[in-house]
Amino acid sequence: MTFNASRHVRFMASGRQIGWLAPRLAARLAAWPAVFSCSSKEVHLLSPDLLPSIVEALAAEGFIPGWRNERYRIEDLFEIERAAARPFGLTTHAVHVNGISFDGKMWLARRSATKPIDPGLLDNLVGGGLTAGLSTIEVLVKEAWEEAGVPAELARRARPGGTAQILREVREGVQSETVHVYDLELPDGFQPRNQDGEVSEFLLVEPHEVERLELTLEAQLAAKDYFSRRSARPGSGPAGAGRAT
């Protein structure tokens, strides 16, 4: 992961930094002086209520690709279109589930080639951003069904692991994300079935094979979290039993 703060402009709100902007986007925001106070080092959000309309205008201009019609909650300040999170460098939250078979293998899901982010890469069995208005567990249950056909009763048995922090420059801007890791032990005979068209195939792999495969960064971190906890707990079950840190 690489991140160079000197290449970005700080995005501020309510007296604290909440994101990072590319200089080109920061310069564009100066066109709305009633909404943003801009300098070469910082952009301050003055009117959060007006931000949604600005985001729509920026999307029409190409500053915000991959519109999702889904909102993220940013701290205690405002909600924003999901696709705008990376261009504004806003910190978001996601939940990733290590799907563990009854005999200790790990299920991985290959992202559809049409996904706007990381198309075709391998991912955890379940992964998704925390949308506004939903708890971590509610998102976990929702995504478990949509992505892998995991019934809600089974999905709720997932056990919390650790968390992973990501801060890196990406094509869309800056990814600043907290990944909440869970482990889910799956029964003998379980076969994942994608429901929403966002997964092209599932693989069941031996633990030692996972690190050799091309996974998304989030999946790499979630799998690493699982394996580190498992190795630290001799005699524990296949899914481990960590707690969020």
N, C-alpha and C positions, 0 to 999 in steps of 0.2 A: 504494500500500500504506500502511495506517495501523496504528500500534500505539502504545498508550499504557500504559506500564508501571504507572502509578499506578492503573489500573483493574483490576489483577490482583494476585494473591498469588503469591509465588515458591514453586515446588515444588523441594524440596531432597532430595538423597540422597548418602550417602557424602561429606558435607562440601562438595558443590558444587551449584550450581543446574542442574536438568535440565528445568525446564518452568515453565509459567504456569497459574494456576488462576483461574477466575472466583470472586469472593467467596462466591457461593451454594454452589458445589461445595466450596470450602475449608471452609466452615462445616459442611457435611454430613460431611466426613471426620473431624471431631472426635468423631464417634460411635464411632470405632474407635481408642481411645487406645493400644492395643497395637501398632497398625500405623502411626499417624501422630501426630506431635507438632505441635500447631497453635497459631499465634498470628495476630494480625491481619495480619502482614507476611509470614510464612513458614509453610509446612507441610513438615515433615521426614518422609521415609519411613523408618520404623524396621525394618520387616520385609518386604522385597521378596517373600519366598516366599508371603506372605498376600495380596499384591496381586491375583492373578487372581480370587479369590473375592469380594473387595471390588468389583472391576470388574463382575462378573456381577450383584451386588446393585444397583449403581448403574445398570446397564443396565435392570434390571427396574423401577427407579423413574423412568426417563426421562432420566437425566443423560447417558447415552451412547446416542445414536441410531445406527441403521444397522449393526447387528452384522454382521461379515464372516466370522467363523470363520477368521481369518487373523491371524498374529502378526507384530509388528515387534520387532526387537532394539533395545533402547535402550542405547547405549554398551556398556559391559562389565558392566552391572548386572542387567538382567532382560529378559524377553520380555513383551509385553503385547498384548492384542487390538487389532487395527488401529483399530477404531472409537473406542478410548479415547485415541488419540494426540492428537487436537485438543482434547478436553475437558481433558486434562492438560497441554496445551501442550508436548508432548514433541517434540524434534527428530528428524525422520525423514529418510529418503533416498529419492529416486525417480530413475528413468532415463527420459529422453525422447529419442526418435529423430526427427530431421528426415529424412523420406523425400524424397529428391531424384530426380526423373526424369532419364533420360539427357540430356534437352535443357535441364536446369536449372530446371524448374518444381518446385513443392513440393506434396507430397501432404498433405492435411489430413483428419482423421476427425471426423465429427460424433458426439458422445457421445449414447448412447441417452437418451430421455426418462425412462427408469426409473432412471438412475444416481442414487445418493444425493447426489453432489456434482457441481455444474456440469452438470446435465442439459441436453442440447440444444446446448451450446456446441461450437465447433470446437476440436479438439485436434491435437497432433502425430500423425503416422501411428502412432506407438507411444509409449506412456507407461504407467508402472506403478511402484508402490511396491516398495522392496526388502524382501521378506519375510524373516523369520528363517531362517537356514540356507542362503540362496542368495547367490551373488556377484552383482555388478552385471551381468556378462556373462550369467550364467545367467538372471537376471530378464529381461534384454534379449531373449534368444533365446526364452524362454517367452512373453513378452508379444507379441513380433513375430508369432509363429504365431497366438496366440489372437485378437489384435486385427486383424491384417491378412493372415494367411495367408502370411507370409514364411517360407520354408523355413529351417531352422537354418543350413545351409551359407551361405546368402546373408546371414542376420542377423549371423553372426559376422564379416562384412566391415565392419561398422559401425566408424567411426573416432571416437575420443574428441574432443570439443570442449572447452568450458569447463565451469564450474559456475555456478549461480545460487543465491542465498540468498533465502529468503522468510521474512518475519516480519510477520504481519498478524492482525488480529482477524477471525474468521469466525463464521458462525452457530453452529458447533459448539463454538467456544472460540477457540483460537489455532493458526494454522498456522505451524509453525516447520519449514522443510524445506530440504534441500539437493538441488537438481536437477542430476543429472549428464547432460550433453548429449552426444549422439552424432549423427553424420551417416551416412546410408546411401544410397549411389548405387544406384539401381535400374535394371535392364536395360530396354532397349527392349521394349515390349509388356507389361511388368508391370502387373497389375491387382490391387489389394488386395481381399481377400475376408475379411470378418469371420467368426470361428469361434465366438465365445462370446456373441453377442447384445448386446454392449455398445456397438456402433457402428451407427448408423442409415444412414449414407452416407459416401462418400469424395468429396473434391473435389480436382482437380488445378488449381492456380492459378499464375499468373505471380508472380514475386517481388514486384513492386511492388503487387500486390493484397493481399498477406498482412496488411500493417499496417492495412488498412481493414476487415478482417473482425473479427467478435466471437469472439476466442479465449479459452481459459482463460488465467489468469495464467502458469501453467507453460509453456504453449505459446508465449505471447508472448515469454517470456524465452529459451526454447530457440531460437525462430526469430531473435530479435535476436542471440543469440550466433553463430548460423550466418552471418547476413548481415554482422555486424561482422568476422568472420574472413575471409569471402570478399572483402570490399572491401579488407581489409588485405593480401591476397595476390594481386596482379595476376598473371594467367596461370595461376592454379591451376585444377584441375578443378572441376566443378560442386559436388562435395561438400566442398571445402575439405580441410584436414588439420590441424586444431587439436589441441592437447593439453589435457588436463584441468588446471585451475589449482588 
